[in-house]
Amino acid sequence: MVGPYRGLFDGSGVKGFALAGFVGRMPMSMQGIGIVLLISTLTTSYATAGGVAAMTNVAFAVAAPLSGRLVDRFGQSKIIPPFSVVNALALVSLMLCAGFGLPDWTLYASGLLVGATSMSIGSMVRARWSAILGGSGKLHAAFAFESVVDEVVFVTGPALVTVLATAVNPYAGLVVALIFMLLGCLALAAQRRTQPPVQPVRSASGTPILIPGIALLACVDLALGSVFGSVDLISVAFAEEHGVKGSAGFLLAAFAGGSMVSGLWFGSRHWKISLRGRFVRALGLFVVGLVPIMFIGDAWIMAGALFLAGFAISPTLITGFSLTERLVPPSLLTEGMAWISTSIGFGVAIGAWAGGRLTEAFGASDAYVFSWGSAVLAAVVGVAGSGLLRLPEASSPAKS
């Protein structure tokens, strides 16, 4: 399993941007559940908590491609620092509004600004890998590694923020997320040697989302994000219903843990199946894996079921980003990656909102039906439109 990853970090500056990218991505798994825990603790309303978390993700979904385009045009080192500072101020504002019991609209406004200034750090790190390893067989291993990093973040982040918010202080988790964001983002921006070169702009109106294959991937990832967002919020409520609210983060960590294990295995394989074939198979596996969570009433059994359900996440995301890298021209690569991330973020917003409403109306166990239905939708769209993911023969070796 180690073979394909050997030598991946030998290049100059590679370890530095990989580490900075890891730290800078920690908030993406901490912020949503941190907001839910803070606001639900102070207002006792999961609907409000889910609504604010959804607003944050909607704003990120809208703004991420725009910030990605700015990065492609001006470079990461010029765009990341100002966005990071404003993002930190916005998160502080959200915590103060919640702490002083200000009207709900102030929470939504602050959440909007937090999301709008959040950076798609994973897209920027993947763009660096593409600039360094583009055309190399090691790019598959690099994307697999980044998917594993995402899952490590989602294993450790929810557990960390839950412990901090429930055992230390309701604000503690978001404060730590803010520190991670500033340290990681500013460290990444400081590493100019490995950032992708700024590409000449060929068309002022060109955007990757107009590429049919990218539009299809965005639709699939929208539905997948809805799974992630709903599972996150519903699992918090499920843990509380069963008297173990402090274990909510561990349920989410189990979901991400299954993805982390499968990502390590998936990235180590030399595949004969095409990227398109791997993508649709992973979607089908996701649908099957989510079936058991709708019928479980014990928190620890649920953790095991979520771990198994998570096995399909990394293969789906790895192949999705690999397809994006080959479908998008280099001058729009960061924006193209950001469209995938933003689609997931927008889906997370829908899932968080729907999960909150359904949990309050029907209870957590029944609300998981929405998560499964979102996975079914992702699979149907992905399979039906898979013809749009055919790659030019010269740039799409099936074994890559």
Buried (B, 14 or more C-beta within 10 A) or exposed (E): EEEBBEEBBEEEBBEBBBBBBBBBBBBBBBBBBBBBBBBBBBBEBBBBBBBBBBBBBBBBBBBBBEBBBBBBBEBBBBBBBEBBBBBBBBBBBBBEBBEEEEEBEBBBBBBBBBBBBBBBBBBBBBBBBBBBBEEEEBBBBBBBBBBBBBBBBBBBBBBBBBBBBBEEEBBBBBBBBBBBBBBBBBBBBBBEEBBBEBBEEEEEEBBBBEBEBBBBBBBBBBBBBBBBBBBBBBBBBBBBBBEBBBBBBBBBBBBBBBBBBBBBBBBBBEBEBBBBBBBBBBBBBBBBBBEBBBEBEEBBEBBBBBBBBBBBBBBBBBBBBBBBBBBBEBBBBBBBBBBBBBBBBBBBBBBBBBBBBBBBEEBBBEBBBBBBBBBBBBBBBBBEBBEBBEBEEEEBEEEB
